[in-house]
Amino acid sequence: MKKAIDDWKFVVLACLTLGLAPFSPQPHIISKLIWLRDGAKGQDWLDWADLGMHGLPWLLLARWMLLFFFQQLKKEKPSGM
C-alpha cells in the first residue's frame, strides 16, 4: 500500500487546505513567513507550532517534487554508463 505522504494527490490536497487555511484576508502561512522575515519577535512557542503545522504540507510537496525529479533523472540515464 502506498504511503499517504508519497501520494502526490494527498500532498497537493494538504497544501491547498491545511497549508493555506485560513484563506482570508491572506493565507496563514504567508503571514507566518512575513513574521519570520521580520525577525519573529513578539510571538510565542505556539506560533512556531502553528508555522510547523501550516508549513508541513509545503515541505512534503517539496520532498515529493525532489524525489520525482531524481527518479526521472535516474530513468533517463544511459544504460551504457
PDB file of N, CA, C and O in Angstrom:
ATOM      1  N   MET A   1       0.838  -1.187   0.000  1.00  0.00           N
ATOM      2  CA  MET A   1       0.000   0.000   0.000  1.00  0.00           C
ATOM      3  C   MET A   1       0.883   1.251   0.000  1.00  0.00           C
ATOM      4  O   MET A   1       1.893   1.317   0.700  1.00  0.00           O
ATOM      5  N   LYS A   2       0.486   2.217  -0.783  1.00  0.00           N
ATOM      6  CA  LYS A   2       1.244   3.456  -0.910  1.00  0.00           C
ATOM      7  C   LYS A   2       1.030   4.338   0.325  1.00  0.00           C
ATOM      8  O   LYS A   2      -0.098   4.500   0.793  1.00  0.00           O
ATOM      9  N   LYS A   3       2.116   4.903   0.843  1.00  0.00           N
ATOM     10  CA  LYS A   3       2.006   5.801   1.987  1.00  0.00           C
ATOM     11  C   LYS A   3       1.364   7.112   1.545  1.00  0.00           C
ATOM     12  O   LYS A   3       1.543   7.553   0.409  1.00  0.00           O
ATOM     13  N   ALA A   4       0.619   7.724   2.453  1.00  0.00           N
ATOM     14  CA  ALA A   4      -0.075   8.972   2.122  1.00  0.00           C
ATOM     15  C   ALA A   4       0.910  10.080   1.776  1.00  0.00           C
ATOM     16  O   ALA A   4       0.634  10.886   0.888  1.00  0.00           O
ATOM     17  N   ILE A   5       2.057  10.139   2.461  1.00  0.00           N
ATOM     18  CA  ILE A   5       2.999  11.221   2.177  1.00  0.00           C
ATOM     19  C   ILE A   5       3.711  11.038   0.846  1.00  0.00           C
ATOM     20  O   ILE A   5       4.359  11.968   0.365  1.00  0.00           O
ATOM     21  N   ASP A   6       3.605   9.862   0.240  1.00  0.00           N
ATOM     22  CA  ASP A   6       4.187   9.633  -1.077  1.00  0.00           C
ATOM     23  C   ASP A   6       3.162   9.794  -2.196  1.00  0.00           C
ATOM     24  O   ASP A   6       3.512   9.699  -3.372  1.00  0.00           O
ATOM     25  N   ASP A   7       1.917  10.033  -1.847  1.00  0.00           N
ATOM     26  CA  ASP A   7       0.856  10.204  -2.837  1.00  0.00           C
ATOM     27  C   ASP A   7       0.721  11.689  -3.166  1.00  0.00           C
ATOM     28  O   ASP A   7       0.366  12.487  -2.298  1.00  0.00           O
ATOM     29  N   TRP A   8       1.000  12.059  -4.403  1.00  0.00           N
ATOM     30  CA  TRP A   8       1.005  13.471  -4.769  1.00  0.00           C
ATOM     31  C   TRP A   8      -0.374  14.104  -4.626  1.00  0.00           C
ATOM     32  O   TRP A   8      -0.467  15.300  -4.347  1.00  0.00           O
ATOM     33  N   LYS A   9      -1.437  13.343  -4.809  1.00  0.00           N
ATOM     34  CA  LYS A   9      -2.787  13.895  -4.673  1.00  0.00           C
ATOM     35  C   LYS A   9      -3.060  14.304  -3.225  1.00  0.00           C
ATOM     36  O   LYS A   9      -3.642  15.358  -2.969  1.00  0.00           O
ATOM     37  N   PHE A  10      -2.639  13.471  -2.293  1.00  0.00           N
ATOM     38  CA  PHE A  10      -2.813  13.785  -0.872  1.00  0.00           C
ATOM     39  C   PHE A  10      -1.997  15.018  -0.490  1.00  0.00           C
ATOM     40  O   PHE A  10      -2.482  15.890   0.230  1.00  0.00           O
ATOM     41  N   VAL A  11      -0.769  15.086  -0.971  1.00  0.00           N
ATOM     42  CA  VAL A  11       0.115  16.201  -0.620  1.00  0.00           C
ATOM     43  C   VAL A  11      -0.429  17.516  -1.178  1.00  0.00           C
ATOM     44  O   VAL A  11      -0.425  18.528  -0.477  1.00  0.00           O
ATOM     45  N   VAL A  12      -0.893  17.517  -2.415  1.00  0.00           N
ATOM     46  CA  VAL A  12      -1.456  18.734  -3.004  1.00  0.00           C
ATOM     47  C   VAL A  12      -2.729  19.142  -2.268  1.00  0.00           C
ATOM     48  O   VAL A  12      -2.944  20.327  -2.015  1.00  0.00           O
ATOM     49  N   LEU A  13      -3.567  18.179  -1.926  1.00  0.00           N
ATOM     50  CA  LEU A  13      -4.780  18.484  -1.165  1.00  0.00           C
ATOM     51  C   LEU A  13      -4.431  19.081   0.200  1.00  0.00           C
ATOM     52  O   LEU A  13      -5.083  20.024   0.650  1.00  0.00           O
ATOM     53  N   ALA A  14      -3.415  18.540   0.852  1.00  0.00           N
ATOM     54  CA  ALA A  14      -2.982  19.080   2.147  1.00  0.00           C
ATOM     55  C   ALA A  14      -2.468  20.506   1.997  1.00  0.00           C
ATOM     56  O   ALA A  14      -2.731  21.349   2.854  1.00  0.00           O
ATOM     57  N   CYS A  15      -1.740  20.786   0.922  1.00  0.00           N
ATOM     58  CA  CYS A  15      -1.241  22.146   0.691  1.00  0.00           C
ATOM     59  C   CYS A  15      -2.389  23.124   0.468  1.00  0.00           C
ATOM     60  O   CYS A  15      -2.368  24.243   0.981  1.00  0.00           O
ATOM     61  N   LEU A  16      -3.385  22.698  -0.295  1.00  0.00           N
ATOM     62  CA  LEU A  16      -4.498  23.590  -0.610  1.00  0.00           C
ATOM     63  C   LEU A  16      -5.444  23.796   0.564  1.00  0.00           C
ATOM     64  O   LEU A  16      -6.155  24.800   0.608  1.00  0.00           O
ATOM     65  N   THR A  17      -5.467  22.876   1.508  1.00  0.00           N
ATOM     66  CA  THR A  17      -6.368  23.017   2.651  1.00  0.00           C
ATOM     67  C   THR A  17      -5.595  23.489   3.880  1.00  0.00           C
ATOM     68  O   THR A  17      -5.662  24.665   4.235  1.00  0.00           O
ATOM     69  N   LEU A  18      -4.878  22.608   4.517  1.00  0.00           N
ATOM     70  CA  LEU A  18      -4.159  22.947   5.745  1.00  0.00           C
ATOM     71  C   LEU A  18      -3.030  23.945   5.486  1.00  0.00           C
ATOM     72  O   LEU A  18      -2.768  24.815   6.317  1.00  0.00           O
ATOM     73  N   GLY A  19      -2.373  23.823   4.355  1.00  0.00           N
ATOM     74  CA  GLY A  19      -1.253  24.704   4.052  1.00  0.00           C
ATOM     75  C   GLY A  19      -1.645  26.144   3.823  1.00  0.00           C
ATOM     76  O   GLY A  19      -0.840  27.045   4.058  1.00  0.00           O
ATOM     77  N   LEU A  20      -2.867  26.386   3.368  1.00  0.00           N
ATOM     78  CA  LEU A  20      -3.307  27.753   3.084  1.00  0.00           C
ATOM     79  C   LEU A  20      -4.338  28.289   4.068  1.00  0.00           C
ATOM     80  O   LEU A  20      -4.563  29.498   4.113  1.00  0.00           O
ATOM     81  N   ALA A  21      -4.965  27.430   4.852  1.00  0.00           N
ATOM     82  CA  ALA A  21      -6.049  27.864   5.744  1.00  0.00           C
ATOM     83  C   ALA A  21      -5.519  28.733   6.870  1.00  0.00           C
ATOM     84  O   ALA A  21      -4.372  28.531   7.268  1.00  0.00           O
ATOM     85  N   PRO A  22      -6.253  29.666   7.403  1.00  0.00           N
ATOM     86  CA  PRO A  22      -7.465  30.264   6.857  1.00  0.00           C
ATOM     87  C   PRO A  22      -7.137  31.147   5.651  1.00  0.00           C
ATOM     88  O   PRO A  22      -6.048  31.714   5.573  1.00  0.00           O
ATOM     89  N   PHE A  23      -8.054  31.259   4.738  1.00  0.00           N
ATOM     90  CA  PHE A  23      -7.793  31.882   3.446  1.00  0.00           C
ATOM     91  C   PHE A  23      -7.959  33.396   3.431  1.00  0.00           C
ATOM     92  O   PHE A  23      -7.482  34.055   2.506  1.00  0.00           O
ATOM     93  N   SER A  24      -8.617  33.954   4.423  1.00  0.00           N
ATOM     94  CA  SER A  24      -8.917  35.376   4.400  1.00  0.00           C
ATOM     95  C   SER A  24      -8.352  36.049   5.638  1.00  0.00           C
ATOM     96  O   SER A  24      -8.490  35.461   6.710  1.00  0.00           O
ATOM     97  N   PRO A  25      -7.747  37.186   5.604  1.00  0.00           N
ATOM     98  CA  PRO A  25      -7.516  38.072   4.464  1.00  0.00           C
ATOM     99  C   PRO A  25      -6.340  37.621   3.588  1.00  0.00           C
ATOM    100  O   PRO A  25      -6.253  38.006   2.422  1.00  0.00           O
ATOM    101  N   GLN A  26      -5.452  36.820   4.138  1.00  0.00           N
ATOM    102  CA  GLN A  26      -4.374  36.209   3.351  1.00  0.00           C
ATOM    103  C   GLN A  26      -4.091  34.843   3.951  1.00  0.00           C
ATOM    104  O   GLN A  26      -4.381  34.612   5.125  1.00  0.00           O
ATOM    105  N   PRO A  27      -3.524  33.928   3.156  1.00  0.00           N
ATOM    106  CA  PRO A  27      -3.220  32.607   3.719  1.00  0.00           C
ATOM    107  C   PRO A  27      -2.331  32.718   4.958  1.00  0.00           C
ATOM    108  O   PRO A  27      -1.418  33.542   5.012  1.00  0.00           O
ATOM    109  N   HIS A  28      -2.612  31.888   5.931  1.00  0.00           N
ATOM    110  CA  HIS A  28      -1.927  31.945   7.220  1.00  0.00           C
ATOM    111  C   HIS A  28      -0.428  31.697   7.083  1.00  0.00           C
ATOM    112  O   HIS A  28       0.368  32.307   7.798  1.00  0.00           O
ATOM    113  N   ILE A  29      -0.041  30.815   6.179  1.00  0.00           N
ATOM    114  CA  ILE A  29       1.381  30.523   6.003  1.00  0.00           C
ATOM    115  C   ILE A  29       2.121  31.763   5.510  1.00  0.00           C
ATOM    116  O   ILE A  29       3.288  31.963   5.848  1.00  0.00           O
ATOM    117  N   ILE A  30       1.455  32.595   4.716  1.00  0.00           N
ATOM    118  CA  ILE A  30       2.076  33.831   4.229  1.00  0.00           C
ATOM    119  C   ILE A  30       2.345  34.771   5.397  1.00  0.00           C
ATOM    120  O   ILE A  30       3.429  35.349   5.487  1.00  0.00           O
ATOM    121  N   SER A  31       1.376  34.930   6.290  1.00  0.00           N
ATOM    122  CA  SER A  31       1.587  35.816   7.443  1.00  0.00           C
ATOM    123  C   SER A  31       2.673  35.272   8.364  1.00  0.00           C
ATOM    124  O   SER A  31       3.411  36.050   8.969  1.00  0.00           O
ATOM    125  N   LYS A  32       2.785  33.942   8.482  1.00  0.00           N
ATOM    126  CA  LYS A  32       3.847  33.360   9.309  1.00  0.00           C
ATOM    127  C   LYS A  32       5.215  33.571   8.671  1.00  0.00           C
ATOM    128  O   LYS A  32       6.193  33.821   9.376  1.00  0.00           O
ATOM    129  N   LEU A  33       5.295  33.474   7.355  1.00  0.00           N
ATOM    130  CA  LEU A  33       6.573  33.716   6.677  1.00  0.00           C
ATOM    131  C   LEU A  33       6.975  35.185   6.766  1.00  0.00           C
ATOM    132  O   LEU A  33       8.160  35.492   6.890  1.00  0.00           O
ATOM    133  N   ILE A  34       6.009  36.091   6.704  1.00  0.00           N
ATOM    134  CA  ILE A  34       6.295  37.516   6.901  1.00  0.00           C
ATOM    135  C   ILE A  34       6.784  37.744   8.321  1.00  0.00           C
ATOM    136  O   ILE A  34       7.716  38.517   8.546  1.00  0.00           O
ATOM    137  N   TRP A  35       6.157  37.072   9.281  1.00  0.00           N
ATOM    138  CA  TRP A  35       6.574  37.166  10.681  1.00  0.00           C
ATOM    139  C   TRP A  35       8.025  36.715  10.833  1.00  0.00           C
ATOM    140  O   TRP A  35       8.800  37.357  11.541  1.00  0.00           O
ATOM    141  N   LEU A  36       8.398  35.618  10.176  1.00  0.00           N
ATOM    142  CA  LEU A  36       9.783  35.147  10.229  1.00  0.00           C
ATOM    143  C   LEU A  36      10.736  36.139   9.579  1.00  0.00           C
ATOM    144  O   LEU A  36      11.815  36.415  10.104  1.00  0.00           O
ATOM    145  N   ARG A  37      10.328  36.670   8.437  1.00  0.00           N
ATOM    146  CA  ARG A  37      11.162  37.641   7.728  1.00  0.00           C
ATOM    147  C   ARG A  37      11.433  38.874   8.591  1.00  0.00           C
ATOM    148  O   ARG A  37      12.515  39.457   8.532  1.00  0.00           O
ATOM    149  N   ASP A  38      10.453  39.260   9.382  1.00  0.00           N
ATOM    150  CA  ASP A  38      10.586  40.446  10.220  1.00  0.00           C
ATOM    151  C   ASP A  38      11.266  40.176  11.552  1.00  0.00           C
ATOM    152  O   ASP A  38      11.307  41.059  12.409  1.00  0.00           O
ATOM    153  N   GLY A  39      11.792  38.992  11.743  1.00  0.00           N
ATOM    154  CA  GLY A  39      12.572  38.708  12.940  1.00  0.00           C
ATOM    155  C   GLY A  39      11.901  37.822  13.965  1.00  0.00           C
ATOM    156  O   GLY A  39      12.527  37.487  14.970  1.00  0.00           O
ATOM    157  N   ALA A  40      10.679  37.435  13.764  1.00  0.00           N
ATOM    158  CA  ALA A  40       9.957  36.522  14.656  1.00  0.00           C
ATOM    159  C   ALA A  40       9.922  37.025  16.093  1.00  0.00           C
ATOM    160  O   ALA A  40      10.083  36.255  17.040  1.00  0.00           O
ATOM    161  N   LYS A  41       9.711  38.318  16.238  1.00  0.00           N
ATOM    162  CA  LYS A  41       9.664  38.894  17.582  1.00  0.00           C
ATOM    163  C   LYS A  41       8.225  39.076  18.031  1.00  0.00           C
ATOM    164  O   LYS A  41       7.332  39.323  17.220  1.00  0.00           O
ATOM    165  N   GLY A  42       8.014  38.950  19.331  1.00  0.00           N
ATOM    166  CA  GLY A  42       6.700  39.167  19.906  1.00  0.00           C
ATOM    167  C   GLY A  42       5.753  37.991  19.788  1.00  0.00           C
ATOM    168  O   GLY A  42       4.555  38.138  20.030  1.00  0.00           O
ATOM    169  N   GLN A  43       6.257  36.850  19.428  1.00  0.00           N
ATOM    170  CA  GLN A  43       5.403  35.683  19.286  1.00  0.00           C
ATOM    171  C   GLN A  43       5.833  34.610  20.282  1.00  0.00           C
ATOM    172  O   GLN A  43       6.917  34.681  20.860  1.00  0.00           O
ATOM    173  N   ASP A  44       4.987  33.640  20.468  1.00  0.00           N
ATOM    174  CA  ASP A  44       5.198  32.605  21.473  1.00  0.00           C
ATOM    175  C   ASP A  44       5.513  31.270  20.804  1.00  0.00           C
ATOM    176  O   ASP A  44       5.525  31.178  19.576  1.00  0.00           O
ATOM    177  N   TRP A  45       5.767  30.240  21.601  1.00  0.00           N
ATOM    178  CA  TRP A  45       6.077  28.903  21.073  1.00  0.00           C
ATOM    179  C   TRP A  45       4.914  28.358  20.268  1.00  0.00           C
ATOM    180  O   TRP A  45       5.111  27.553  19.357  1.00  0.00           O
ATOM    181  N   LEU A  46       3.701  28.790  20.596  1.00  0.00           N
ATOM    182  CA  LEU A  46       2.530  28.328  19.859  1.00  0.00           C
ATOM    183  C   LEU A  46       2.574  28.787  18.399  1.00  0.00           C
ATOM    184  O   LEU A  46       2.081  28.093  17.510  1.00  0.00           O
ATOM    185  N   ASP A  47       3.162  29.951  18.162  1.00  0.00           N
ATOM    186  CA  ASP A  47       3.304  30.432  16.791  1.00  0.00           C
ATOM    187  C   ASP A  47       4.284  29.580  16.001  1.00  0.00           C
ATOM    188  O   ASP A  47       4.104  29.374  14.801  1.00  0.00           O
ATOM    189  N   TRP A  48       5.322  29.083  16.672  1.00  0.00           N
ATOM    190  CA  TRP A  48       6.259  28.176  15.993  1.00  0.00           C
ATOM    191  C   TRP A  48       5.571  26.858  15.644  1.00  0.00           C
ATOM    192  O   TRP A  48       5.787  26.306  14.565  1.00  0.00           O
ATOM    193  N   ALA A  49       4.747  26.357  16.558  1.00  0.00           N
ATOM    194  CA  ALA A  49       3.998  25.130  16.278  1.00  0.00           C
ATOM    195  C   ALA A  49       3.006  25.362  15.140  1.00  0.00           C
ATOM    196  O   ALA A  49       2.803  24.489  14.296  1.00  0.00           O
ATOM    197  N   ASP A  50       2.400  26.526  15.124  1.00  0.00           N
ATOM    198  CA  ASP A  50       1.469  26.887  14.063  1.00  0.00           C
ATOM    199  C   ASP A  50       2.181  26.960  12.710  1.00  0.00           C
ATOM    200  O   ASP A  50       1.647  26.510  11.696  1.00  0.00           O
ATOM    201  N   LEU A  51       3.371  27.519  12.703  1.00  0.00           N
ATOM    202  CA  LEU A  51       4.175  27.563  11.478  1.00  0.00           C
ATOM    203  C   LEU A  51       4.503  26.154  11.005  1.00  0.00           C
ATOM    204  O   LEU A  51       4.450  25.870   9.808  1.00  0.00           O
ATOM    205  N   GLY A  52       4.839  25.278  11.936  1.00  0.00           N
ATOM    206  CA  GLY A  52       5.125  23.891  11.572  1.00  0.00           C
ATOM    207  C   GLY A  52       3.908  23.187  11.001  1.00  0.00           C
ATOM    208  O   GLY A  52       4.016  22.435  10.033  1.00  0.00           O
ATOM    209  N   MET A  53       2.751  23.429  11.600  1.00  0.00           N
ATOM    210  CA  MET A  53       1.528  22.777  11.134  1.00  0.00           C
ATOM    211  C   MET A  53       1.144  23.249   9.734  1.00  0.00           C
ATOM    212  O   MET A  53       0.770  22.439   8.886  1.00  0.00           O
ATOM    213  N   HIS A  54       1.233  24.551   9.491  1.00  0.00           N
ATOM    214  CA  HIS A  54       0.857  25.077   8.184  1.00  0.00           C
ATOM    215  C   HIS A  54       1.976  24.913   7.155  1.00  0.00           C
ATOM    216  O   HIS A  54       1.720  24.954   5.952  1.00  0.00           O
ATOM    217  N   GLY A  55       3.210  24.729   7.618  1.00  0.00           N
ATOM    218  CA  GLY A  55       4.330  24.576   6.700  1.00  0.00           C
ATOM    219  C   GLY A  55       4.615  23.142   6.298  1.00  0.00           C
ATOM    220  O   GLY A  55       5.229  22.902   5.258  1.00  0.00           O
ATOM    221  N   LEU A  56       4.179  22.183   7.105  1.00  0.00           N
ATOM    222  CA  LEU A  56       4.461  20.773   6.816  1.00  0.00           C
ATOM    223  C   LEU A  56       3.956  20.315   5.447  1.00  0.00           C
ATOM    224  O   LEU A  56       4.693  19.626   4.741  1.00  0.00           O
ATOM    225  N   PRO A  57       2.736  20.667   5.041  1.00  0.00           N
ATOM    226  CA  PRO A  57       2.311  20.235   3.703  1.00  0.00           C
ATOM    227  C   PRO A  57       3.214  20.762   2.592  1.00  0.00           C
ATOM    228  O   PRO A  57       3.447  20.070   1.600  1.00  0.00           O
ATOM    229  N   TRP A  58       3.720  21.976   2.752  1.00  0.00           N
ATOM    230  CA  TRP A  58       4.606  22.546   1.731  1.00  0.00           C
ATOM    231  C   TRP A  58       5.952  21.833   1.718  1.00  0.00           C
ATOM    232  O   TRP A  58       6.546  21.641   0.657  1.00  0.00           O
ATOM    233  N   LEU A  59       6.432  21.442   2.888  1.00  0.00           N
ATOM    234  CA  LEU A  59       7.675  20.659   2.940  1.00  0.00           C
ATOM    235  C   LEU A  59       7.480  19.285   2.303  1.00  0.00           C
ATOM    236  O   LEU A  59       8.370  18.787   1.614  1.00  0.00           O
ATOM    237  N   LEU A  60       6.325  18.677   2.530  1.00  0.00           N
ATOM    238  CA  LEU A  60       6.033  17.386   1.897  1.00  0.00           C
ATOM    239  C   LEU A  60       5.951  17.529   0.380  1.00  0.00           C
ATOM    240  O   LEU A  60       6.388  16.642  -0.352  1.00  0.00           O
ATOM    241  N   LEU A  61       5.393  18.640  -0.093  1.00  0.00           N
ATOM    242  CA  LEU A  61       5.320  18.870  -1.535  1.00  0.00           C
ATOM    243  C   LEU A  61       6.718  19.044  -2.124  1.00  0.00           C
ATOM    244  O   LEU A  61       7.015  18.498  -3.186  1.00  0.00           O
ATOM    245  N   ALA A  62       7.574  19.800  -1.443  1.00  0.00           N
ATOM    246  CA  ALA A  62       8.951  19.971  -1.914  1.00  0.00           C
ATOM    247  C   ALA A  62       9.683  18.634  -1.919  1.00  0.00           C
ATOM    248  O   ALA A  62      10.438  18.348  -2.848  1.00  0.00           O
ATOM    249  N   ARG A  63       9.470  17.817  -0.897  1.00  0.00           N
ATOM    250  CA  ARG A  63      10.088  16.489  -0.828  1.00  0.00           C
ATOM    251  C   ARG A  63       9.627  15.620  -1.986  1.00  0.00           C
ATOM    252  O   ARG A  63      10.433  14.959  -2.641  1.00  0.00           O
ATOM    253  N   TRP A  64       8.308  15.626  -2.236  1.00  0.00           N
ATOM    254  CA  TRP A  64       7.769  14.812  -3.318  1.00  0.00           C
ATOM    255  C   TRP A  64       8.332  15.264  -4.666  1.00  0.00           C
ATOM    256  O   TRP A  64       8.668  14.432  -5.509  1.00  0.00           O
ATOM    257  N   MET A  65       8.435  16.581  -4.873  1.00  0.00           N
ATOM    258  CA  MET A  65       8.953  17.094  -6.140  1.00  0.00           C
ATOM    259  C   MET A  65      10.412  16.707  -6.341  1.00  0.00           C
ATOM    260  O   MET A  65      10.808  16.344  -7.449  1.00  0.00           O
ATOM    261  N   LEU A  66      11.215  16.779  -5.285  1.00  0.00           N
ATOM    262  CA  LEU A  66      12.621  16.375  -5.394  1.00  0.00           C
ATOM    263  C   LEU A  66      12.751  14.887  -5.687  1.00  0.00           C
ATOM    264  O   LEU A  66      13.544  14.489  -6.540  1.00  0.00           O
ATOM    265  N   LEU A  67      11.983  14.068  -4.989  1.00  0.00           N
ATOM    266  CA  LEU A  67      12.025  12.627  -5.246  1.00  0.00           C
ATOM    267  C   LEU A  67      11.598  12.309  -6.676  1.00  0.00           C
ATOM    268  O   LEU A  67      12.221  11.480  -7.338  1.00  0.00           O
ATOM    269  N   PHE A  68      10.555  12.952  -7.147  1.00  0.00           N
ATOM    270  CA  PHE A  68      10.079  12.739  -8.511  1.00  0.00           C
ATOM    271  C   PHE A  68      11.142  13.160  -9.523  1.00  0.00           C
ATOM    272  O   PHE A  68      11.386  12.453 -10.500  1.00  0.00           O
ATOM    273  N   PHE A  69      11.769  14.303  -9.291  1.00  0.00           N
ATOM    274  CA  PHE A  69      12.807  14.808 -10.187  1.00  0.00           C
ATOM    275  C   PHE A  69      13.979  13.835 -10.273  1.00  0.00           C
ATOM    276  O   PHE A  69      14.454  13.526 -11.366  1.00  0.00           O
ATOM    277  N   PHE A  70      14.443  13.354  -9.131  1.00  0.00           N
ATOM    278  CA  PHE A  70      15.587  12.438  -9.138  1.00  0.00           C
ATOM    279  C   PHE A  70      15.222  11.071  -9.719  1.00  0.00           C
ATOM    280  O   PHE A  70      16.075  10.418 -10.321  1.00  0.00           O
ATOM    281  N   GLN A  71      13.991  10.630  -9.555  1.00  0.00           N
ATOM    282  CA  GLN A  71      13.554   9.385 -10.188  1.00  0.00           C
ATOM    283  C   GLN A  71      13.544   9.531 -11.703  1.00  0.00           C
ATOM    284  O   GLN A  71      13.907   8.600 -12.421  1.00  0.00           O
ATOM    285  N   GLN A  72      13.130  10.691 -12.189  1.00  0.00           N
ATOM    286  CA  GLN A  72      13.125  10.922 -13.632  1.00  0.00           C
ATOM    287  C   GLN A  72      14.545  10.977 -14.179  1.00  0.00           C
ATOM    288  O   GLN A  72      14.807  10.485 -15.276  1.00  0.00           O
ATOM    289  N   LEU A  73      15.460  11.570 -13.425  1.00  0.00           N
ATOM    290  CA  LEU A  73      16.860  11.605 -13.855  1.00  0.00           C
ATOM    291  C   LEU A  73      17.448  10.204 -13.917  1.00  0.00           C
ATOM    292  O   LEU A  73      18.207   9.877 -14.829  1.00  0.00           O
ATOM    293  N   LYS A  74      17.092   9.388 -12.946  1.00  0.00           N
ATOM    294  CA  LYS A  74      17.602   8.019 -12.907  1.00  0.00           C
ATOM    295  C   LYS A  74      17.090   7.213 -14.101  1.00  0.00           C
ATOM    296  O   LYS A  74      17.826   6.398 -14.656  1.00  0.00           O
ATOM    297  N   LYS A  75      15.846   7.433 -14.497  1.00  0.00           N
ATOM    298  CA  LYS A  75      15.266   6.717 -15.633  1.00  0.00           C
ATOM    299  C   LYS A  75      15.915   7.116 -16.954  1.00  0.00           C
ATOM    300  O   LYS A  75      16.042   6.288 -17.856  1.00  0.00           O
ATOM    301  N   GLU A  76      16.329   8.380 -17.078  1.00  0.00           N
ATOM    302  CA  GLU A  76      16.888   8.884 -18.325  1.00  0.00           C
ATOM    303  C   GLU A  76      18.369   8.580 -18.485  1.00  0.00           C
ATOM    304  O   GLU A  76      18.937   8.835 -19.547  1.00  0.00           O
ATOM    305  N   LYS A  77      18.999   8.048 -17.464  1.00  0.00           N
ATOM    306  CA  LYS A  77      20.427   7.766 -17.516  1.00  0.00           C
ATOM    307  C   LYS A  77      20.704   6.674 -18.559  1.00  0.00           C
ATOM    308  O   LYS A  77      20.037   5.639 -18.555  1.00  0.00           O
ATOM    309  N   PRO A  78      21.679   6.893 -19.449  1.00  0.00           N
ATOM    310  CA  PRO A  78      22.006   5.863 -20.447  1.00  0.00           C
ATOM    311  C   PRO A  78      22.471   4.576 -19.783  1.00  0.00           C
ATOM    312  O   PRO A  78      23.165   4.613 -18.766  1.00  0.00           O
ATOM    313  N   SER A  79      22.091   3.436 -20.357  1.00  0.00           N
ATOM    314  CA  SER A  79      22.403   2.142 -19.749  1.00  0.00           C
ATOM    315  C   SER A  79      23.872   1.761 -19.903  1.00  0.00           C
ATOM    316  O   SER A  79      24.352   0.900 -19.165  1.00  0.00           O
ATOM    317  N   GLY A  80      24.598   2.367 -20.829  1.00  0.00           N
ATOM    318  CA  GLY A  80      25.998   2.015 -21.053  1.00  0.00           C
ATOM    319  C   GLY A  80      26.954   2.628 -20.050  1.00  0.00           C
ATOM    320  O   GLY A  80      28.147   2.331 -20.096  1.00  0.00           O
ATOM    321  N   MET A  81      26.485   3.457 -19.160  1.00  0.00           N
ATOM    322  CA  MET A  81      27.390   4.142 -18.233  1.00  0.00           C
ATOM    323  C   MET A  81      27.367   3.526 -16.876  1.00  0.00           C
ATOM    324  O   MET A  81      28.073   3.984 -15.978  1.00  0.00           O
TER     325      MET A  81
END
